[in-house]
Amino acid sequence: MLFAMSKGRKECLVGISVLLLLVVAGCMSTKNAEKHQTAVPFSKSQFNGKSIAILPVSEAKTSFATESNRGLRLAVSEALDNKATKLIATAKMSKYKMCATTLNDANKLNLLDELFKTYEVTGTYDNKTVVALCDTLNADYLIVSKLTAGKLDAILTKATTLTLDVSIVSKQTKEVVWGGTGTFRKGGIMGFGGVDDKEVAEELVNLAFSNFE
């Protein structure tokens, strides 16, 4: 009887230990940053005295792209404003709200859709649309960003994977002069491991710009 109780307790302890390990592993986060290859060498000095327009963050069209991500998109746009203004202090920066308002007043919000749709199909930004946006926003460069969201909602595990791609596009050359990607994944067990929009937005933007040199 004593042996049976002892064995039962051991099995219980093993089960608890395994569950704790799963909880710890599930609540862990992983991060990754990547710098894009560009056609010409990059130098921050090219932005000195120039005008840069930060476009509102676009969201990739996936099965997880829902209106529920609107708060995160706005948080990323805010974080992007702050980061770009700090990193490129020698340029005149037009933040995303100002850009959206200017485009709306000029009845040219459709240019944003055209820019992103073309990129989704071809992997490049349409020259005509880039120039049209720069002309409307009185900008020498555009900061273009795309958010991709992925979620896993299984019986025990819940995880969120977010990727932010950021590109700086030149009006003069119509080329991407700098680009970076940040990926952030956080998971949890039985619903634990939730994430805050502002916290994740800042993390994503910092990762995307980690190789900005």
C-alpha positions as CSV (number, residue, x, y, z in Angstrom):
1,M,0.0,0.0,0.0
2,L,2.8,2.4,0.9
3,F,4.6,1.5,-2.3
4,A,1.5,2.1,-4.4
5,M,1.0,5.5,-2.7
6,S,4.7,6.4,-3.2
7,K,4.5,5.4,-6.9
8,G,1.4,7.4,-7.4
9,R,3.0,10.5,-5.9
10,K,6.0,10.1,-8.1
11,E,3.8,9.9,-11.2
12,C,1.9,13.0,-10.0
13,L,5.2,14.9,-9.4
14,V,6.4,13.9,-12.9
15,G,3.2,15.1,-14.4
16,I,3.4,18.4,-12.6
17,S,7.0,18.8,-13.6
18,V,6.2,18.2,-17.3
19,L,3.3,20.7,-17.2
20,L,5.5,23.3,-15.6
21,L,8.1,22.8,-18.3
22,L,5.4,23.2,-20.9
23,V,4.2,26.4,-19.3
24,V,7.7,27.9,-19.2
25,A,8.4,26.9,-22.8
26,G,5.0,28.1,-24.0
27,C,5.4,31.5,-22.4
28,M,8.8,32.2,-23.9
29,S,9.2,34.7,-26.7
30,T,11.6,34.6,-29.6
31,K,12.9,37.6,-31.6
32,N,14.7,38.0,-34.9
33,A,16.0,41.0,-37.0
34,E,17.1,41.1,-40.6
35,K,18.5,43.8,-42.8
36,H,17.4,43.8,-46.5
37,Q,19.9,43.9,-49.4
38,T,19.7,47.1,-51.4
39,A,20.9,47.9,-54.9
40,V,23.1,50.8,-53.7
41,P,25.3,51.2,-50.6
42,F,23.3,52.8,-47.7
43,S,24.3,56.0,-45.9
44,K,22.3,57.9,-43.4
45,S,23.8,61.2,-44.6
46,Q,21.6,61.0,-47.7
47,F,18.6,62.0,-45.5
48,N,20.3,65.3,-44.2
49,G,17.9,68.1,-44.9
50,K,15.5,65.9,-46.8
51,S,11.7,65.4,-46.3
52,I,10.5,62.0,-45.3
53,A,6.9,60.9,-45.2
54,I,5.9,58.0,-42.9
55,L,3.0,56.1,-44.4
56,P,0.4,54.3,-42.3
57,V,1.2,50.7,-41.6
58,S,-0.3,48.2,-44.0
59,E,-1.4,44.7,-43.0
60,A,-0.7,41.7,-45.1
61,K,-3.8,40.0,-46.4
62,T,-3.8,36.8,-44.4
63,S,-6.5,34.7,-42.7
64,F,-5.4,36.4,-39.5
65,A,-5.6,40.0,-40.8
66,T,-8.8,41.2,-39.0
67,E,-10.2,44.4,-37.6
68,S,-9.1,43.1,-34.2
69,N,-5.5,44.0,-35.2
70,R,-6.4,47.6,-35.8
71,G,-5.1,48.6,-32.4
72,L,-1.8,46.9,-33.0
73,R,-1.4,48.6,-36.5
74,L,-2.0,52.0,-34.9
75,A,0.5,51.2,-32.1
76,V,3.1,50.2,-34.7
77,S,2.5,53.4,-36.6
78,E,3.0,55.4,-33.5
79,A,6.2,53.5,-32.6
80,L,7.4,53.9,-36.1
81,D,6.9,57.7,-36.0
82,N,8.9,57.9,-32.8
83,K,11.7,55.6,-33.9
84,A,12.2,57.2,-37.3
85,T,12.2,60.8,-35.9
86,K,14.8,59.8,-33.4
87,L,17.1,57.9,-35.8
88,I,16.9,60.4,-38.6
89,A,16.9,63.6,-36.7
90,T,18.5,65.6,-39.6
91,A,15.5,65.1,-41.8
92,K,12.1,66.8,-41.9
93,M,9.7,64.1,-40.8
94,S,6.0,63.9,-41.7
95,K,4.3,61.5,-39.3
96,Y,1.7,59.0,-40.4
97,K,-1.4,60.9,-39.2
98,M,-0.4,64.0,-41.1
99,C,0.3,62.0,-44.2
100,A,-3.1,60.2,-44.0
101,T,-4.8,63.6,-43.5
102,T,-3.0,65.2,-46.4
103,L,-3.8,62.2,-48.7
104,N,-7.4,62.3,-47.6
105,D,-7.8,66.0,-48.2
106,A,-6.3,65.6,-51.7
107,N,-8.6,62.6,-52.4
108,K,-5.6,60.4,-52.9
109,L,-5.9,57.8,-50.2
110,N,-6.3,55.3,-53.1
111,L,-2.6,55.7,-53.8
112,L,-1.8,53.7,-50.6
113,D,-3.9,50.8,-51.8
114,E,-2.2,50.9,-55.2
115,L,1.2,51.0,-53.7
116,F,0.7,48.0,-51.5
117,K,-1.3,45.9,-54.0
118,T,1.4,46.3,-56.6
119,Y,4.0,45.3,-54.1
120,E,2.1,42.2,-53.1
121,V,2.0,41.0,-56.7
122,T,5.4,42.1,-58.0
123,G,7.6,42.5,-55.0
124,T,8.5,46.1,-56.1
125,Y,7.0,49.5,-55.6
126,D,5.4,51.0,-58.6
127,N,7.5,54.0,-59.8
128,K,4.5,56.1,-60.8
129,T,2.7,55.6,-57.5
130,V,5.9,56.4,-55.5
131,V,6.3,59.7,-57.3
132,A,2.6,60.5,-56.9
133,L,2.7,59.9,-53.2
134,C,6.0,61.9,-52.8
135,D,4.5,64.8,-54.8
136,T,1.3,64.9,-52.7
137,L,3.2,64.6,-49.4
138,N,6.0,66.9,-50.6
139,A,8.5,64.2,-49.6
140,D,11.9,63.1,-50.9
141,Y,11.5,59.6,-49.3
142,L,8.7,57.4,-48.1
143,I,8.8,55.0,-45.1
144,V,6.7,52.1,-46.1
145,S,5.8,49.3,-43.7
146,K,3.8,46.1,-43.7
147,L,2.6,44.1,-40.7
148,T,2.0,40.3,-41.0
149,A,0.2,38.5,-38.2
150,G,0.0,34.8,-37.5
151,K,-1.8,33.1,-34.6
152,L,-1.9,29.5,-33.3
153,D,-4.8,28.6,-31.0
154,A,-4.6,25.0,-30.1
155,I,-6.1,23.1,-27.1
156,L,-3.2,23.9,-24.8
157,T,-1.0,26.3,-26.7
158,K,-1.7,29.9,-27.8
159,A,0.9,31.8,-29.8
160,T,1.2,35.0,-31.8
161,T,3.8,35.6,-34.5
162,L,4.2,39.1,-35.8
163,T,6.5,40.3,-38.6
164,L,7.1,44.0,-39.5
165,D,8.8,44.9,-42.8
166,V,10.0,48.5,-43.1
167,S,11.4,50.1,-46.3
168,I,12.6,53.6,-47.1
169,V,11.9,54.4,-50.8
170,S,13.6,57.2,-52.7
171,K,11.5,59.5,-55.0
172,Q,14.6,60.2,-57.1
173,T,15.7,56.7,-57.8
174,K,12.3,54.9,-57.1
175,E,14.4,52.3,-55.3
176,V,14.5,51.0,-51.7
177,V,17.5,52.6,-50.1
178,W,17.1,50.8,-46.8
179,G,15.0,48.0,-45.5
180,G,14.7,45.9,-42.3
181,T,12.5,43.2,-40.8
182,G,11.6,42.4,-37.2
183,T,9.9,39.3,-36.1
184,F,8.4,38.7,-32.6
185,R,6.8,35.5,-31.4
186,K,5.2,35.0,-28.0
187,G,3.3,31.9,-26.8
188,G,1.5,30.7,-23.7
189,I,-0.3,27.7,-22.2
190,M,-4.0,27.6,-21.6
191,G,-4.4,31.3,-22.5
192,F,-1.3,32.6,-20.7
193,G,1.2,34.7,-22.6
194,G,-1.0,37.6,-23.7
195,V,0.7,40.6,-25.3
196,D,0.2,44.3,-25.0
197,D,-0.1,46.2,-28.3
198,K,2.2,49.1,-27.3
199,E,4.8,46.8,-25.9
200,V,4.8,44.5,-29.0
201,A,4.8,47.5,-31.4
202,E,7.9,49.0,-29.8
203,E,9.6,45.6,-29.9
204,L,8.8,45.1,-33.5
205,V,10.0,48.5,-34.6
206,N,13.2,48.3,-32.6
207,L,13.9,44.9,-34.2
208,A,13.2,46.2,-37.7
209,F,15.6,49.2,-37.2
210,S,18.2,47.3,-35.2
211,N,20.5,47.2,-38.3
212,F,19.9,50.8,-39.3
213,E,23.4,52.1,-39.8
